[in-house]
């Protein structure tokens, strides 16, 4: 007899947890552009987001599915790929900016968690 499937619950206390992450990221990028971020920074955010999206795929399509433990998993995966600590930290810093934007009190797209850079 197969084991019962784990029930995945979303953060019901988050107002907008059913938003698609890709749409939120587009909004984040437009805001960063409006704030005058240089094109290199925008490109860096986009490159890193694409790496994150490629790694997690469907698991991270909706904001309500994003959790802090994903960043531990992603950090370990990047280490396993042989990426240098500076590259891992750069990727985490880029995504942390986006995640904290999503967690902002005025948005609440994602349940708050701490997103640390690798040590």
Secondary structure, DSSP 8 states (H G I E B T S, - for coil): -----------TTSTTTTSBHHHHHHHHHHHHHHTT--HHHHHHHHHHHHHHHHHHGGGGSBGGG--THHHHHHHHHHHHTT--HHHHHHHHHHHHHHHHHHHSTTT--S---------
